[in-house]
Amino acid sequence: MSHNALILVSTKNKIATVTINRSEKLNALNQSVISELSSVLSELENDSNIRSVILTGAGEKAFVAGADIAEFAHFTPTEGKQLAQNGQKILFDKIENYSKPVIAAINGYALGGGLELALACHLRVASFTAKMGLPEVTLGLIPGYGGTQRLAQLVGKGKATEMILTAEIISAEESYKIGLISYLQTTSGLLPFCEELATRMIKNSPQALSNAIKAINAGYNEPNGFEKEMEFFGNCFGTEDFKEGTSAFLEKRKPNF
């Protein structure tokens, strides 16, 4: 099924593949893309038949080649701050805290806001042709959609600082080496591999996956991640999935989540 021209959605085996469809603009993020993507993700989150989301870009050149510079070239400081706050709230934080696993299938350039989009996802897989970077300082800007925070959490402060301050665009191999992505795939193998990865996750308890995502994020975004882990661990005991999972284990059968 397609949602509209900007964002395409196809579903198969409880997995939704969401494609940013502006290949003529290298899938650049503008306000329309951000709000459309946000509403598509809300719909999929509320759809109990969907258990995982794969996010990718149309065409073979770009995942998302950045933000649409023309859109904010004349902004004031207040407007700039508002731009970052809105984007984070409706899209980037939403993905990071999404209750179902979100995998970025990076099929080409992931630059600036595009890399920040991939960083917000729970896992990243890239094709060998992908290239990644945060070149904002070349525009007199810094990353504003979480890049300074999430890149450092993922690859360490030193490497993140180097990438942000040099504005260097790195290869898929280099991204893999520093832990920015988890797997490298051929262009044709990228989506099938992501589907296989999603399938491995969704055979597990959806309620447990959701609590695990929250607990992992708490370690970076809350003063005490261990406290939050205990809380989310406790929450699991009240779920149907816990009853089913433990019964299946004790009855020596596969759980049916």
CYANA upper distance limits for C-alpha pairs under 8 A (distance plus 0.5 A):
  1 MET  CA      8 LEU  CA      7.89
  1 MET  CA      9 VAL  CA      6.15
  1 MET  CA     10 SER  CA      5.79
  1 MET  CA     11 THR  CA      7.87
  2 SER  CA      7 ILE  CA      7.74
  2 SER  CA      8 LEU  CA      5.14
  2 SER  CA      9 VAL  CA      5.40
  2 SER  CA     10 SER  CA      7.22
  3 HIS  CA      7 ILE  CA      6.60
  3 HIS  CA      8 LEU  CA      6.11
  3 HIS  CA      9 VAL  CA      6.68
  3 HIS  CA     40 VAL  CA      7.98
  4 ASN  CA      8 LEU  CA      6.93
  5 ALA  CA     21 ASN  CA      7.18
  6 LEU  CA     20 ILE  CA      6.69
  6 LEU  CA     21 ASN  CA      5.42
  6 LEU  CA     22 ARG  CA      6.80
  6 LEU  CA     33 VAL  CA      7.08
  6 LEU  CA     36 GLU  CA      8.04
  7 ILE  CA     18 VAL  CA      7.31
  7 ILE  CA     19 THR  CA      6.16
  7 ILE  CA     20 ILE  CA      5.38
  7 ILE  CA     21 ASN  CA      5.95
  7 ILE  CA     33 VAL  CA      8.01
  7 ILE  CA     36 GLU  CA      7.49
  7 ILE  CA     37 LEU  CA      7.11
  7 ILE  CA     40 VAL  CA      8.46
  8 LEU  CA     18 VAL  CA      6.19
  8 LEU  CA     19 THR  CA      5.50
  8 LEU  CA     20 ILE  CA      7.08
  8 LEU  CA     21 ASN  CA      7.08
  9 VAL  CA     16 ALA  CA      7.07
  9 VAL  CA     17 THR  CA      6.17
  9 VAL  CA     18 VAL  CA      5.13
  9 VAL  CA     19 THR  CA      6.89
 10 SER  CA     16 ALA  CA      6.18
 10 SER  CA     17 THR  CA      5.78
 10 SER  CA     18 VAL  CA      7.22
 11 THR  CA     15 ILE  CA      6.08
 11 THR  CA     16 ALA  CA      4.82
 11 THR  CA     17 THR  CA      6.66
 11 THR  CA     50 ILE  CA      8.42
 12 LYS  CA     16 ALA  CA      7.03
 14 LYS  CA     49 ASN  CA      6.16
 14 LYS  CA     50 ILE  CA      5.02
 14 LYS  CA     51 ARG  CA      5.90
 14 LYS  CA     52 SER  CA      7.39
 15 ILE  CA     50 ILE  CA      6.16
 15 ILE  CA     51 ARG  CA      6.46
 15 ILE  CA     52 SER  CA      5.52
 15 ILE  CA     53 VAL  CA      6.27
 15 ILE  CA     54 ILE  CA      7.88
 15 ILE  CA    195 GLU  CA      7.80
 15 ILE  CA    198 ALA  CA      7.75
 15 ILE  CA    199 THR  CA      8.42
 16 ALA  CA     44 LEU  CA      8.25
 16 ALA  CA     50 ILE  CA      6.95
 16 ALA  CA     51 ARG  CA      8.47
 16 ALA  CA     52 SER  CA      6.91
 16 ALA  CA     53 VAL  CA      5.36
 16 ALA  CA     54 ILE  CA      6.73
 17 THR  CA     53 VAL  CA      6.35
 17 THR  CA     54 ILE  CA      5.18
 17 THR  CA     55 LEU  CA      6.55
 17 THR  CA     56 THR  CA      8.01
 18 VAL  CA     53 VAL  CA      7.58
 18 VAL  CA     54 ILE  CA      6.55
 18 VAL  CA     55 LEU  CA      5.44
 18 VAL  CA     56 THR  CA      6.79
 19 THR  CA     55 LEU  CA      6.54
 19 THR  CA     56 THR  CA      5.40
 19 THR  CA     57 GLY  CA      5.60
 19 THR  CA     58 ALA  CA      6.47
 20 ILE  CA     27 ASN  CA      6.55
 20 ILE  CA     33 VAL  CA      8.14
 20 ILE  CA     37 LEU  CA      8.43
 20 ILE  CA     55 LEU  CA      8.38
 20 ILE  CA     56 THR  CA      6.91
 20 ILE  CA     57 GLY  CA      5.29
 20 ILE  CA     58 ALA  CA      6.40
 20 ILE  CA     63 PHE  CA      8.46
 20 ILE  CA     64 VAL  CA      8.35
 21 ASN  CA     27 ASN  CA      6.64
 21 ASN  CA     57 GLY  CA      6.93
 21 ASN  CA     58 ALA  CA      5.54
 22 ARG  CA     26 LEU  CA      6.65
 22 ARG  CA     27 ASN  CA      4.78
 22 ARG  CA     28 ALA  CA      7.52
 22 ARG  CA     58 ALA  CA      7.29
 23 SER  CA     27 ASN  CA      5.56
 23 SER  CA     57 GLY  CA      8.10
 23 SER  CA     58 ALA  CA      6.00
 23 SER  CA     59 GLY  CA      6.29
 23 SER  CA     61 LYS  CA      8.44
 23 SER  CA     62 ALA  CA      7.93
 26 LEU  CA     61 LYS  CA      7.43
 26 LEU  CA     62 ALA  CA      5.89
 26 LEU  CA     63 PHE  CA      8.03
 26 LEU  CA     64 VAL  CA      6.70
 26 LEU  CA     65 ALA  CA      6.07
 27 ASN  CA     57 GLY  CA      6.90
 27 ASN  CA     58 ALA  CA      7.55
 27 ASN  CA     62 ALA  CA      7.20
 27 ASN  CA     63 PHE  CA      7.28
 27 ASN  CA     64 VAL  CA      5.37
 27 ASN  CA     65 ALA  CA      6.83
 27 ASN  CA     66 GLY  CA      8.37
 28 ALA  CA     64 VAL  CA      5.90
 28 ALA  CA     65 ALA  CA      5.94
 28 ALA  CA     66 GLY  CA      5.64
 28 ALA  CA     67 ALA  CA      5.70
 28 ALA  CA     68 ASP  CA      6.23
 28 ALA  CA    114 GLY  CA      8.00
 29 LEU  CA     33 VAL  CA      6.17
 29 LEU  CA     34 ILE  CA      6.90
 29 LEU  CA     64 VAL  CA      7.52
 29 LEU  CA     66 GLY  CA      6.67
 29 LEU  CA     67 ALA  CA      4.99
 29 LEU  CA     68 ASP  CA      6.25
 29 LEU  CA    113 GLY  CA      7.54
 29 LEU  CA    114 GLY  CA      7.84
 30 ASN  CA     34 ILE  CA      6.76
 30 ASN  CA     67 ALA  CA      6.54
 30 ASN  CA     68 ASP  CA      5.77
 30 ASN  CA     71 GLU  CA      7.68
 31 GLN  CA     35 SER  CA      6.64
 32 SER  CA     36 GLU  CA      6.43
 33 VAL  CA     37 LEU  CA      6.35
 34 ILE  CA     38 SER  CA      6.59
 34 ILE  CA     87 GLY  CA      7.47
 34 ILE  CA     90 ILE  CA      8.20
 34 ILE  CA     91 LEU  CA      6.98
 35 SER  CA     39 SER  CA      6.77
 35 SER  CA     90 ILE  CA      7.65
 35 SER  CA     91 LEU  CA      8.06
 36 GLU  CA     40 VAL  CA      6.68
 37 LEU  CA     41 LEU  CA      6.64
 37 LEU  CA     91 LEU  CA      7.93
 38 SER  CA     42 SER  CA      6.78
 38 SER  CA     90 ILE  CA      6.54
 38 SER  CA     91 LEU  CA      5.88
 38 SER  CA     94 LYS  CA      8.34
 39 SER  CA     43 GLU  CA      6.81
 40 VAL  CA     44 LEU  CA      6.80
 41 LEU  CA     45 GLU  CA      6.50
 42 SER  CA     46 ASN  CA      6.87
 43 GLU  CA     47 ASP  CA      6.87
 44 LEU  CA     50 ILE  CA      6.89
 45 GLU  CA     50 ILE  CA      7.89
 45 GLU  CA     98 TYR  CA      8.15
 45 GLU  CA     99 SER  CA      7.66
 45 GLU  CA    100 LYS  CA      7.75
 51 ARG  CA    100 LYS  CA      6.47
 51 ARG  CA    101 PRO  CA      8.03
 51 ARG  CA    202 ILE  CA      6.68
 51 ARG  CA    206 PRO  CA      7.66
 52 SER  CA    100 LYS  CA      5.82
 52 SER  CA    101 PRO  CA      5.58
 52 SER  CA    102 VAL  CA      6.55
 52 SER  CA    198 ALA  CA      6.74
 52 SER  CA    202 ILE  CA      7.45
 53 VAL  CA    100 LYS  CA      7.73
 53 VAL  CA    101 PRO  CA      6.87
 53 VAL  CA    102 VAL  CA      5.27
 53 VAL  CA    103 ILE  CA      6.82
 53 VAL  CA    198 ALA  CA      8.36
 54 ILE  CA    102 VAL  CA      6.24
 54 ILE  CA    103 ILE  CA      5.26
 54 ILE  CA    104 ALA  CA      6.41
 54 ILE  CA    105 ALA  CA      7.08
 54 ILE  CA    194 CYS  CA      7.59
 54 ILE  CA    195 GLU  CA      8.16
 55 LEU  CA    102 VAL  CA      7.61
 55 LEU  CA    103 ILE  CA      6.61
 55 LEU  CA    104 ALA  CA      5.40
 55 LEU  CA    105 ALA  CA      6.40
 56 THR  CA     63 PHE  CA      6.31
 56 THR  CA    104 ALA  CA      6.67
 56 THR  CA    105 ALA  CA      5.54
 56 THR  CA    106 ILE  CA      6.66
 56 THR  CA    107 ASN  CA      7.38
 57 GLY  CA     62 ALA  CA      6.72
 57 GLY  CA     63 PHE  CA      4.66
 57 GLY  CA     64 VAL  CA      6.73
 57 GLY  CA    105 ALA  CA      8.50
 57 GLY  CA    106 ILE  CA      7.94
 57 GLY  CA    107 ASN  CA      7.21
 58 ALA  CA     62 ALA  CA      7.76
 58 ALA  CA     63 PHE  CA      7.59
 60 GLU  CA    107 ASN  CA      6.77
 60 GLU  CA    108 GLY  CA      6.70
 60 GLU  CA    187 THR  CA      8.46
 61 LYS  CA    107 ASN  CA      7.63
 61 LYS  CA    108 GLY  CA      5.38
 61 LYS  CA    109 TYR  CA      6.90
 62 ALA  CA    106 ILE  CA      8.38
 62 ALA  CA    107 ASN  CA      6.63
 62 ALA  CA    108 GLY  CA      4.45
 62 ALA  CA    109 TYR  CA      4.80
 62 ALA  CA    110 ALA  CA      7.12
 62 ALA  CA    130 ALA  CA      8.22
 63 PHE  CA    105 ALA  CA      8.23
 63 PHE  CA    106 ILE  CA      5.79
 63 PHE  CA    107 ASN  CA      5.72
 63 PHE  CA    108 GLY  CA      5.51
 63 PHE  CA    109 TYR  CA      5.97
 63 PHE  CA    110 ALA  CA      5.95
 63 PHE  CA    114 GLY  CA      7.43
 64 VAL  CA    108 GLY  CA      8.27
 64 VAL  CA    109 TYR  CA      6.72
 64 VAL  CA    110 ALA  CA      5.64
 64 VAL  CA    111 LEU  CA      7.19
 64 VAL  CA    113 GLY  CA      8.02
 64 VAL  CA    114 GLY  CA      4.88
 64 VAL  CA    115 LEU  CA      7.90
 65 ALA  CA    109 TYR  CA      5.80
 65 ALA  CA    110 ALA  CA      5.74
 65 ALA  CA    111 LEU  CA      5.41
 65 ALA  CA    112 GLY  CA      7.64
 65 ALA  CA    113 GLY  CA      8.15
 65 ALA  CA    114 GLY  CA      6.15
 66 GLY  CA    110 ALA  CA      7.45
 66 GLY  CA    111 LEU  CA      5.45
 66 GLY  CA    112 GLY  CA      5.26
 66 GLY  CA    113 GLY  CA      5.23
 66 GLY  CA    114 GLY  CA      5.32
 66 GLY  CA    115 LEU  CA      8.08
 67 ALA  CA    112 GLY  CA      7.33
 67 ALA  CA    113 GLY  CA      5.91
 67 ALA  CA    114 GLY  CA      7.68
 68 ASP  CA     72 PHE  CA      8.08
 69 ILE  CA     73 ALA  CA      6.42
 72 PHE  CA     80 GLY  CA      8.13
 75 PHE  CA     79 GLU  CA      6.06
 75 PHE  CA     80 GLY  CA      6.45
 76 THR  CA     80 GLY  CA      6.58
 77 PRO  CA     81 LYS  CA      6.71
 78 THR  CA     82 GLN  CA      6.73
 79 GLU  CA     83 LEU  CA      6.59
 80 GLY  CA     84 ALA  CA      6.95
 81 LYS  CA     85 GLN  CA      6.68
 82 GLN  CA     86 ASN  CA      6.48
 83 LEU  CA     87 GLY  CA      6.66
 84 ALA  CA     88 GLN  CA      6.54
 84 ALA  CA    144 GLY  CA      5.91
 84 ALA  CA    145 TYR  CA      6.38
 85 GLN  CA     89 LYS  CA      6.54
 86 ASN  CA     90 ILE  CA      6.53
 87 GLY  CA     91 LEU  CA      6.14
 87 GLY  CA     92 PHE  CA      7.03
 87 GLY  CA    145 TYR  CA      7.22
 88 GLN  CA     92 PHE  CA      5.14
 88 GLN  CA     93 ASP  CA      5.83
 88 GLN  CA     94 LYS  CA      8.16
 88 GLN  CA    145 TYR  CA      6.24
 88 GLN  CA    146 GLY  CA      7.80
 89 LYS  CA     93 ASP  CA      6.08
 89 LYS  CA     94 LYS  CA      7.10
 90 ILE  CA     94 LYS  CA      6.63
 91 LEU  CA     95 ILE  CA      6.64
 92 PHE  CA     96 GLU  CA      6.84
 92 PHE  CA    116 GLU  CA      8.29
 92 PHE  CA    117 LEU  CA      6.86
 92 PHE  CA    120 ALA  CA      6.21
 92 PHE  CA    145 TYR  CA      7.33
 92 PHE  CA    146 GLY  CA      8.08
 93 ASP  CA     97 ASN  CA      6.55
 93 ASP  CA    120 ALA  CA      7.56
 94 LYS  CA     98 TYR  CA      6.21
 95 ILE  CA    102 VAL  CA      7.70
 95 ILE  CA    120 ALA  CA      6.39
 95 ILE  CA    121 CYS  CA      6.45
 96 GLU  CA    120 ALA  CA      5.36
 96 GLU  CA    121 CYS  CA      6.24
 96 GLU  CA    122 HIS  CA      7.14
 96 GLU  CA    217 ASN  CA      8.28
 97 ASN  CA    213 ILE  CA      7.46
 97 ASN  CA    214 LYS  CA      7.00
 97 ASN  CA    217 ASN  CA      8.01
 98 TYR  CA    102 VAL  CA      8.00
 98 TYR  CA    210 SER  CA      8.18
 98 TYR  CA    213 ILE  CA      8.35
 99 SER  CA    209 LEU  CA      7.94
 99 SER  CA    210 SER  CA      5.07
 99 SER  CA    211 ASN  CA      8.33
 99 SER  CA    213 ILE  CA      7.67
100 LYS  CA    206 PRO  CA      7.75
100 LYS  CA    209 LEU  CA      7.40
100 LYS  CA    210 SER  CA      6.52
101 PRO  CA    122 HIS  CA      6.74
101 PRO  CA    198 ALA  CA      8.03
101 PRO  CA    201 MET  CA      8.27
101 PRO  CA    209 LEU  CA      7.99
101 PRO  CA    210 SER  CA      8.45
101 PRO  CA    213 ILE  CA      8.44
102 VAL  CA    121 CYS  CA      5.85
102 VAL  CA    122 HIS  CA      5.92
102 VAL  CA    123 LEU  CA      7.23
103 ILE  CA    121 CYS  CA      6.32
103 ILE  CA    122 HIS  CA      6.46
103 ILE  CA    123 LEU  CA      5.32
103 ILE  CA    124 ARG  CA      6.24
103 ILE  CA    125 VAL  CA      7.88
103 ILE  CA    194 CYS  CA      7.53
103 ILE  CA    198 ALA  CA      8.15
104 ALA  CA    118 ALA  CA      5.98
104 ALA  CA    121 CYS  CA      6.50
104 ALA  CA    122 HIS  CA      8.29
104 ALA  CA    123 LEU  CA      6.70
104 ALA  CA    124 ARG  CA      5.23
104 ALA  CA    125 VAL  CA      6.65
104 ALA  CA    126 ALA  CA      8.47
105 ALA  CA    124 ARG  CA      6.82
105 ALA  CA    125 VAL  CA      5.68
105 ALA  CA    126 ALA  CA      6.33
105 ALA  CA    127 SER  CA      8.39
105 ALA  CA    190 LEU  CA      7.18
105 ALA  CA    191 LEU  CA      7.19
105 ALA  CA    194 CYS  CA      7.32
106 ILE  CA    110 ALA  CA      7.47
106 ILE  CA    118 ALA  CA      8.09
106 ILE  CA    124 ARG  CA      7.64
106 ILE  CA    125 VAL  CA      6.55
106 ILE  CA    126 ALA  CA      4.94
106 ILE  CA    127 SER  CA      6.83
106 ILE  CA    130 ALA  CA      6.97
107 ASN  CA    126 ALA  CA      6.52
107 ASN  CA    127 SER  CA      5.87
107 ASN  CA    129 THR  CA      7.71
107 ASN  CA    130 ALA  CA      6.27
107 ASN  CA    187 THR  CA      7.25
107 ASN  CA    190 LEU  CA      7.97
108 GLY  CA    126 ALA  CA      8.33
108 GLY  CA    127 SER  CA      7.54
108 GLY  CA    129 THR  CA      6.41
108 GLY  CA    130 ALA  CA      4.45
108 GLY  CA    131 LYS  CA      6.64
109 TYR  CA    114 GLY  CA      8.43
109 TYR  CA    130 ALA  CA      5.89
109 TYR  CA    131 LYS  CA      5.33
109 TYR  CA    132 MET  CA      6.59
110 ALA  CA    114 GLY  CA      5.23
110 ALA  CA    115 LEU  CA      5.08
110 ALA  CA    118 ALA  CA      8.13
110 ALA  CA    130 ALA  CA      7.73
110 ALA  CA    131 LYS  CA      6.62
110 ALA  CA    132 MET  CA      5.39
110 ALA  CA    133 GLY  CA      7.26
111 LEU  CA    115 LEU  CA      5.42
111 LEU  CA    116 GLU  CA      8.31
111 LEU  CA    131 LYS  CA      8.19
111 LEU  CA    132 MET  CA      6.00
111 LEU  CA    133 GLY  CA      5.44
111 LEU  CA    134 LEU  CA      6.11
111 LEU  CA    135 PRO  CA      7.51
111 LEU  CA    169 ILE  CA      8.38
112 GLY  CA    116 GLU  CA      6.79
112 GLY  CA    133 GLY  CA      6.86
112 GLY  CA    134 LEU  CA      4.92
112 GLY  CA    135 PRO  CA      6.48
112 GLY  CA    136 GLU  CA      6.81
112 GLY  CA    143 PRO  CA      7.18
112 GLY  CA    147 GLY  CA      8.43
113 GLY  CA    117 LEU  CA      6.55
113 GLY  CA    134 LEU  CA      8.36
113 GLY  CA    143 PRO  CA      7.91
113 GLY  CA    144 GLY  CA      8.43
113 GLY  CA    145 TYR  CA      6.96
113 GLY  CA    147 GLY  CA      8.48
114 GLY  CA    118 ALA  CA      6.99
115 LEU  CA    119 LEU  CA      6.59
115 LEU  CA    132 MET  CA      6.97
115 LEU  CA    133 GLY  CA      7.16
115 LEU  CA    134 LEU  CA      7.52
115 LEU  CA    147 GLY  CA      8.27
116 GLU  CA    120 ALA  CA      6.77
116 GLU  CA    145 TYR  CA      6.59
116 GLU  CA    146 GLY  CA      6.82
116 GLU  CA    147 GLY  CA      5.77
116 GLU  CA    150 ARG  CA      8.30
117 LEU  CA    121 CYS  CA      7.29
117 LEU  CA    145 TYR  CA      8.44
118 ALA  CA    124 ARG  CA      7.10
119 LEU  CA    124 ARG  CA      8.17
119 LEU  CA    147 GLY  CA      7.98
119 LEU  CA    150 ARG  CA      6.68
119 LEU  CA    151 LEU  CA      7.27
120 ALA  CA    146 GLY  CA      8.44
120 ALA  CA    150 ARG  CA      7.76
123 LEU  CA    181 ILE  CA      7.86
123 LEU  CA    182 SER  CA      7.50
124 ARG  CA    180 LEU  CA      8.00
124 ARG  CA    181 ILE  CA      5.38
124 ARG  CA    182 SER  CA      6.34
124 ARG  CA    183 TYR  CA      7.78
125 VAL  CA    181 ILE  CA      6.13
125 VAL  CA    182 SER  CA      6.27
125 VAL  CA    183 TYR  CA      5.41
125 VAL  CA    184 LEU  CA      6.55
125 VAL  CA    185 GLN  CA      7.87
125 VAL  CA    190 LEU  CA      7.88
125 VAL  CA    194 CYS  CA      7.66
126 ALA  CA    130 ALA  CA      6.63
126 ALA  CA    172 ALA  CA      7.14
126 ALA  CA    181 ILE  CA      7.28
126 ALA  CA    183 TYR  CA      6.94
126 ALA  CA    184 LEU  CA      5.65
126 ALA  CA    185 GLN  CA      6.65
126 ALA  CA    190 LEU  CA      7.47
127 SER  CA    172 ALA  CA      7.57
127 SER  CA    184 LEU  CA      6.10
127 SER  CA    185 GLN  CA      5.21
127 SER  CA    186 THR  CA      5.70
127 SER  CA    187 THR  CA      5.68
127 SER  CA    190 LEU  CA      6.59
128 PHE  CA    172 ALA  CA      6.09
128 PHE  CA    173 GLU  CA      7.58
128 PHE  CA    184 LEU  CA      6.64
128 PHE  CA    185 GLN  CA      6.59
128 PHE  CA    186 THR  CA      6.39
128 PHE  CA    187 THR  CA      7.55
129 THR  CA    171 SER  CA      8.19
129 THR  CA    172 ALA  CA      7.16
129 THR  CA    187 THR  CA      7.96
130 ALA  CA    171 SER  CA      7.06
130 ALA  CA    172 ALA  CA      5.76
131 LYS  CA    169 ILE  CA      6.93
131 LYS  CA    170 ILE  CA      6.14
131 LYS  CA    171 SER  CA      5.30
131 LYS  CA    172 ALA  CA      6.07
132 MET  CA    169 ILE  CA      5.86
132 MET  CA    170 ILE  CA      5.77
132 MET  CA    171 SER  CA      7.01
132 MET  CA    172 ALA  CA      7.65
132 MET  CA    175 SER  CA      7.83
133 GLY  CA    163 MET  CA      7.40
133 GLY  CA    164 ILE  CA      8.30
133 GLY  CA    167 ALA  CA      7.13
133 GLY  CA    168 GLU  CA      6.54
133 GLY  CA    169 ILE  CA      4.87
133 GLY  CA    170 ILE  CA      6.66
134 LEU  CA    143 PRO  CA      7.35
134 LEU  CA    147 GLY  CA      8.09
134 LEU  CA    163 MET  CA      7.35
134 LEU  CA    164 ILE  CA      6.21
134 LEU  CA    167 ALA  CA      6.16
134 LEU  CA    168 GLU  CA      7.79
134 LEU  CA    169 ILE  CA      7.79
135 PRO  CA    139 LEU  CA      8.14
135 PRO  CA    164 ILE  CA      7.37
135 PRO  CA    166 THR  CA      8.38
135 PRO  CA    167 ALA  CA      4.67
135 PRO  CA    168 GLU  CA      7.24
135 PRO  CA    169 ILE  CA      7.98
136 GLU  CA    140 GLY  CA      7.24
136 GLU  CA    141 LEU  CA      5.54
136 GLU  CA    142 ILE  CA      5.55
136 GLU  CA    143 PRO  CA      6.36
136 GLU  CA    164 ILE  CA      8.22
136 GLU  CA    167 ALA  CA      7.42
137 VAL  CA    141 LEU  CA      5.39
137 VAL  CA    142 ILE  CA      5.96
137 VAL  CA    164 ILE  CA      7.81
137 VAL  CA    165 LEU  CA      7.41
137 VAL  CA    167 ALA  CA      6.94
138 THR  CA    167 ALA  CA      7.38
142 ILE  CA    164 ILE  CA      8.39
143 PRO  CA    147 GLY  CA      5.70
143 PRO  CA    148 THR  CA      6.75
144 GLY  CA    148 THR  CA      8.31
146 GLY  CA    150 ARG  CA      6.39
147 GLY  CA    151 LEU  CA      6.09
148 THR  CA    152 ALA  CA      6.91
148 THR  CA    160 ALA  CA      7.93
148 THR  CA    164 ILE  CA      8.17
149 GLN  CA    153 GLN  CA      6.82
150 ARG  CA    154 LEU  CA      6.69
151 LEU  CA    155 VAL  CA      6.53
151 LEU  CA    156 GLY  CA      7.91
151 LEU  CA    160 ALA  CA      6.23
151 LEU  CA    180 LEU  CA      8.23
152 ALA  CA    156 GLY  CA      5.13
152 ALA  CA    157 LYS  CA      5.15
152 ALA  CA    158 GLY  CA      8.23
152 ALA  CA    159 LYS  CA      7.97
152 ALA  CA    160 ALA  CA      5.52
152 ALA  CA    161 THR  CA      8.05
153 GLN  CA    157 LYS  CA      7.79
153 GLN  CA    220 TYR  CA      8.22
154 LEU  CA    179 GLY  CA      7.40
154 LEU  CA    180 LEU  CA      6.77
155 VAL  CA    159 LYS  CA      6.81
155 VAL  CA    160 ALA  CA      6.89
155 VAL  CA    178 ILE  CA      6.47
155 VAL  CA    179 GLY  CA      6.38
155 VAL  CA    180 LEU  CA      6.57
156 GLY  CA    160 ALA  CA      6.68
157 LYS  CA    161 THR  CA      6.42
158 GLY  CA    162 GLU  CA      6.77
159 LYS  CA    163 MET  CA      6.66
160 ALA  CA    164 ILE  CA      6.60
161 THR  CA    165 LEU  CA      6.41
162 GLU  CA    166 THR  CA      6.37
163 MET  CA    167 ALA  CA      6.10
163 MET  CA    168 GLU  CA      6.15
163 MET  CA    169 ILE  CA      8.29
164 ILE  CA    168 GLU  CA      7.96
170 ILE  CA    174 GLU  CA      6.64
170 ILE  CA    175 SER  CA      7.15
171 SER  CA    175 SER  CA      6.71
172 ALA  CA    176 TYR  CA      6.65
172 ALA  CA    184 LEU  CA      7.78
173 GLU  CA    177 LYS  CA      6.71
173 GLU  CA    184 LEU  CA      8.05
174 GLU  CA    178 ILE  CA      6.85
175 SER  CA    179 GLY  CA      6.80
175 SER  CA    180 LEU  CA      5.56
175 SER  CA    181 ILE  CA      6.40
176 TYR  CA    180 LEU  CA      6.34
176 TYR  CA    181 ILE  CA      5.50
176 TYR  CA    182 SER  CA      6.81
176 TYR  CA    183 TYR  CA      7.26
176 TYR  CA    184 LEU  CA      7.55
185 GLN  CA    189 GLY  CA      6.31
185 GLN  CA    190 LEU  CA      5.79
185 GLN  CA    193 PHE  CA      8.15
186 THR  CA    190 LEU  CA      6.43
188 SER  CA    192 PRO  CA      8.43
189 GLY  CA    193 PHE  CA      6.47
190 LEU  CA    194 CYS  CA      6.80
191 LEU  CA    195 GLU  CA      6.60
192 PRO  CA    196 GLU  CA      6.72
193 PHE  CA    197 LEU  CA      6.70
194 CYS  CA    198 ALA  CA      6.58
195 GLU  CA    199 THR  CA      6.56
196 GLU  CA    200 ARG  CA      6.85
197 LEU  CA    201 MET  CA      7.10
198 ALA  CA    202 ILE  CA      6.65
199 THR  CA    203 LYS  CA      6.88
200 ARG  CA    204 ASN  CA      8.23
202 ILE  CA    206 PRO  CA      7.32
203 LYS  CA    257 PHE  CA      7.84
204 ASN  CA    208 ALA  CA      8.20
204 ASN  CA    209 LEU  CA      7.83
204 ASN  CA    257 PHE  CA      7.51
205 SER  CA    209 LEU  CA      6.67
205 SER  CA    241 ASP  CA      6.39
205 SER  CA    242 PHE  CA      8.47
205 SER  CA    245 GLY  CA      8.18
205 SER  CA    257 PHE  CA      6.24
206 PRO  CA    210 SER  CA      6.69
206 PRO  CA    241 ASP  CA      8.17
206 PRO  CA    257 PHE  CA      7.84
207 GLN  CA    211 ASN  CA      6.81
207 GLN  CA    236 CYS  CA      7.71
207 GLN  CA    239 THR  CA      7.72
207 GLN  CA    241 ASP  CA      7.08
208 ALA  CA    212 ALA  CA      6.49
208 ALA  CA    236 CYS  CA      6.91
208 ALA  CA    241 ASP  CA      8.10
209 LEU  CA    213 ILE  CA      6.72
210 SER  CA    214 LYS  CA      6.95
211 ASN  CA    215 ALA  CA      6.64
211 ASN  CA    232 PHE  CA      6.11
211 ASN  CA    233 PHE  CA      7.87
211 ASN  CA    235 ASN  CA      8.38
211 ASN  CA    236 CYS  CA      7.87
212 ALA  CA    216 ILE  CA      6.60
212 ALA  CA    232 PHE  CA      8.07
213 ILE  CA    217 ASN  CA      6.73
214 LYS  CA    218 ALA  CA      6.66
214 LYS  CA    232 PHE  CA      8.12
215 ALA  CA    219 GLY  CA      7.36
215 ALA  CA    225 GLY  CA      7.40
215 ALA  CA    228 LYS  CA      6.53
215 ALA  CA    229 GLU  CA      5.44
215 ALA  CA    232 PHE  CA      6.97
216 ILE  CA    220 TYR  CA      8.08
216 ILE  CA    225 GLY  CA      8.16
216 ILE  CA    229 GLU  CA      8.28
217 ASN  CA    221 ASN  CA      6.66
218 ALA  CA    222 GLU  CA      5.46
218 ALA  CA    224 ASN  CA      7.89
218 ALA  CA    225 GLY  CA      5.41
218 ALA  CA    228 LYS  CA      6.94
218 ALA  CA    229 GLU  CA      8.23
219 GLY  CA    223 PRO  CA      8.18
219 GLY  CA    224 ASN  CA      7.17
219 GLY  CA    225 GLY  CA      4.49
219 GLY  CA    226 PHE  CA      7.72
220 TYR  CA    225 GLY  CA      7.81
224 ASN  CA    228 LYS  CA      7.24
225 GLY  CA    229 GLU  CA      6.60
226 PHE  CA    230 MET  CA      6.86
227 GLU  CA    231 GLU  CA      6.89
228 LYS  CA    232 PHE  CA      6.65
229 GLU  CA    233 PHE  CA      6.37
230 MET  CA    234 GLY  CA      6.57
231 GLU  CA    235 ASN  CA      6.80
232 PHE  CA    236 CYS  CA      7.03
233 PHE  CA    237 PHE  CA      7.84
234 GLY  CA    238 GLY  CA      8.14
235 ASN  CA    239 THR  CA      7.80
236 CYS  CA    241 ASP  CA      8.45
236 CYS  CA    242 PHE  CA      6.85
237 PHE  CA    242 PHE  CA      6.44
237 PHE  CA    243 LYS  CA      8.41
238 GLY  CA    242 PHE  CA      7.80
239 THR  CA    243 LYS  CA      7.36
240 GLU  CA    244 GLU  CA      6.73
241 ASP  CA    245 GLY  CA      6.34
241 ASP  CA    257 PHE  CA      6.86
242 PHE  CA    246 THR  CA      6.51
243 LYS  CA    247 SER  CA      6.45
244 GLU  CA    248 ALA  CA      6.46
244 GLU  CA    255 PRO  CA      6.74
244 GLU  CA    256 ASN  CA      7.56
244 GLU  CA    257 PHE  CA      7.79
245 GLY  CA    249 PHE  CA      6.76
245 GLY  CA    255 PRO  CA      5.92
245 GLY  CA    256 ASN  CA      8.31
245 GLY  CA    257 PHE  CA      8.39
246 THR  CA    250 LEU  CA      6.64
247 SER  CA    251 GLU  CA      6.38
248 ALA  CA    252 LYS  CA      6.34
248 ALA  CA    253 ARG  CA      5.47
248 ALA  CA    254 LYS  CA      6.31
248 ALA  CA    255 PRO  CA      5.60
249 PHE  CA    253 ARG  CA      6.74
249 PHE  CA    254 LYS  CA      7.84
249 PHE  CA    255 PRO  CA      8.03
